Amino acid sequence: MAMSQQRSVWEGKVTMKGVMLEVPAHILEERRISGADQWDEVWDGVLHMNPPPSVAHQDLEGQIELWLRQFWVPTGLGNKVFHQVALSPDENWVHNYRTPDVVLFRPAELLHLQPTYCHGPCSVAIEIRSPGDETYEKLAFYAQLKVPEIWVIDSDSRAPEVHKLDATKYQRESAGVDGWFTSAAINAMLKQDGNSLLIQIVGDEATRRKLPE
């Protein structure tokens, strides 16, 4: 198994992307014991070791998940929200998977959900983008799985992007004249407001929240 590693800043030091043709067993075991492997992904047999997300990243991610559970899940019987579910087109999924930060399922997509991963598409995959990460490189994989919609939200500025699947690739949606992006997949609206993210169910201002709160 090959390994690639990409980090923009780690403990204040600028690092670079590297490739190790074979990952020593002791490195894999150390990451397993420490829990650092929870953010790892495997891209067609290549291990991508990701650093722990920043505090700002985790805060925004958690609050988005909380909002979805509070306001979106009740809009449809069987809607589900999960935290970091591995998506894979393969039954032997450990050799090829990507793990979005937040994963949304309507009942139809829940049919693909397995005990340890999802063998198929979710309804929406949300990526909190950190500087220097591989968010955009993952879009082709999500398109292969036919995930209808991807949200990309900047961890620092909280600027949202909505990418909608058009046949075999994603088209980045444009904001309306009022600055709102609309998620057709779950009937929600997103908008940058200063250094925050505004989010609400379409037509229901009572659900509007500024995140992080």
C-alpha positions in Angstrom: 0.0 0.0 0.0 1.4 3.4 -0.9 0.9 6.4 1.2 0.6 10.1 0.4 0.5 12.9 2.9 -0.6 16.5 2.5 -0.6 19.2 5.2 -0.4 22.9 4.9 0.5 23.8 8.4 1.4 21.4 11.3 2.4 22.8 14.6 3.4 26.0 13.0 5.7 24.4 10.5 5.1 24.4 6.7 5.3 20.8 5.4 5.1 19.2 2.0 3.3 16.4 0.2 5.2 13.1 0.2 4.8 9.6 -1.1 6.0 6.4 0.7 5.8 3.3 -1.6 5.3 1.0 1.3 4.0 2.0 4.7 5.8 0.2 7.6 3.5 -1.8 9.8 4.7 0.0 12.9 3.5 3.3 11.5 0.0 1.9 10.8 -0.1 0.4 14.2 1.0 3.6 15.9 -1.7 5.5 14.1 -4.3 2.9 15.0 -3.4 3.0 18.7 -3.3 6.8 18.9 -6.6 7.2 17.0 -4.9 9.3 14.3 -6.1 6.9 11.6 -9.7 8.0 12.1 -9.1 10.8 9.5 -7.2 8.6 7.0 -8.6 7.7 3.6 -7.5 5.2 1.0 -7.6 6.3 -2.7 -7.4 3.2 -5.0 -5.0 1.5 -2.6 -3.0 4.7 -1.7 -3.2 5.7 2.0 -3.9 9.4 2.5 -2.9 10.5 6.0 -4.8 13.6 7.1 -3.9 15.7 10.1 -6.5 16.2 12.9 -8.9 18.9 11.9 -8.5 22.3 13.5 -10.6 23.5 16.4 -12.5 25.9 14.0 -13.1 23.0 11.6 -14.5 20.8 14.3 -16.7 23.5 15.8 -18.2 24.3 12.4 -18.7 20.7 11.5 -20.4 19.9 14.8 -22.8 22.8 14.6 -23.8 22.0 11.0 -24.5 18.4 12.1 -26.5 19.7 15.1 -28.5 22.0 12.9 -29.3 19.3 10.4 -30.4 16.9 13.2 -32.6 19.6 14.7 -34.2 21.2 11.6 -33.6 19.0 8.5 -34.1 15.4 9.8 -37.7 16.2 10.9 -38.7 17.4 7.4 -38.9 13.8 6.1 -39.6 10.4 7.6 -36.4 8.4 7.7 -33.9 11.2 7.1 -30.6 10.5 8.8 -27.4 12.5 9.4 -24.1 10.8 10.3 -20.6 12.0 11.2 -17.8 10.8 8.8 -19.2 7.7 7.1 -16.8 6.1 4.6 -18.2 6.0 1.0 -17.0 3.3 -1.4 -18.0 1.8 -4.7 -16.3 -1.5 -3.6 -17.5 -4.3 -1.3 -13.8 -4.6 -0.3 -14.1 -1.0 0.7 -11.0 -0.6 2.9 -8.9 -0.3 -0.3 -10.9 2.6 -1.8 -12.9 5.0 0.2 -13.4 8.7 1.0 -14.9 10.1 4.2 -16.9 13.3 4.1 -17.2 15.3 7.3 -21.0 15.1 7.5 -23.1 12.7 5.5 -26.9 13.1 4.8 -29.2 10.3 3.9 -32.8 10.2 2.6 -34.5 6.8 2.9 -33.6 5.7 -0.7 -29.9 6.2 -0.1 -30.0 4.4 3.3 -30.4 1.2 1.4 -26.6 1.5 0.6 -25.6 1.9 4.2 -23.6 -1.0 5.7 -22.6 -1.5 9.3 -19.1 0.0 8.7 -19.4 2.0 5.5 -21.7 3.1 2.6 -21.6 0.9 -0.5 -23.0 3.7 -2.8 -24.1 7.3 -2.7 -25.5 9.4 0.1 -27.9 12.2 -0.5 -25.5 15.0 0.3 -21.8 14.9 1.3 -20.5 17.9 3.3 -16.8 18.7 3.2 -15.3 21.3 5.6 -12.4 22.6 3.5 -9.1 23.4 5.3 -6.1 25.1 3.7 -4.1 22.7 1.5 -6.5 19.8 1.8 -7.7 17.5 -0.9 -11.4 18.4 -0.9 -11.6 19.3 -4.6 -9.6 16.2 -5.7 -12.4 14.1 -4.1 -15.2 15.4 -6.3 -14.5 13.0 -9.2 -14.8 10.1 -6.7 -18.2 11.4 -5.4 -19.4 11.8 -9.0 -18.4 8.2 -9.7 -20.7 7.2 -6.7 -23.4 9.5 -8.1 -23.7 11.6 -4.9 -26.3 14.2 -6.1 -24.9 17.1 -4.2 -21.7 18.2 -2.4 -21.4 21.1 0.0 -17.9 22.6 0.4 -17.6 25.0 3.3 -14.4 26.9 4.1 -13.3 26.3 7.7 -12.0 29.8 8.1 -14.3 32.1 6.1 -17.4 29.8 6.3 -18.1 30.6 2.7 -20.3 27.8 1.2 -20.3 26.2 -2.2 -23.0 23.9 -3.6 -21.8 21.4 -6.3 -24.6 19.7 -8.1 -24.1 16.5 -10.1 -24.7 16.9 -13.8 -24.4 13.5 -15.5 -20.8 12.6 -14.7 -19.4 15.8 -13.1 -20.3 18.5 -10.7 -21.4 22.0 -11.6 -20.8 24.6 -9.0 -24.0 26.5 -8.3 -24.2 30.2 -8.4 -25.7 32.2 -5.5 -28.9 34.1 -6.0 -29.0 37.9 -6.2 -29.5 37.9 -2.4 -26.3 35.9 -1.9 -28.1 32.6 -0.9 -27.2 29.2 -2.3 -30.0 26.7 -2.6 -29.6 23.0 -1.9 -32.2 21.3 -4.1 -31.2 17.9 -2.5 -32.5 18.8 1.0 -34.5 22.1 0.4 -32.1 24.2 2.4 -30.4 27.6 1.9 -26.8 28.6 2.8 -25.1 32.0 2.8 -21.9 33.6 4.1 -22.5 36.3 6.6 -19.3 38.0 7.6 -17.2 35.2 9.2 -20.2 33.0 9.7 -22.5 30.6 7.8 -26.2 31.3 7.6 -28.4 28.3 7.1 -32.1 27.6 7.0 -34.8 25.5 5.5 -36.2 27.2 2.4 -39.2 29.3 3.3 -38.9 28.8 7.1 -37.0 31.7 8.7 -37.7 30.1 12.1 -35.0 27.6 11.2 -32.4 30.2 10.3 -29.2 30.0 12.4 -25.8 31.7 12.2 -23.0 29.2 12.6 -20.9 28.8 14.6 -23.2 30.2 17.3 
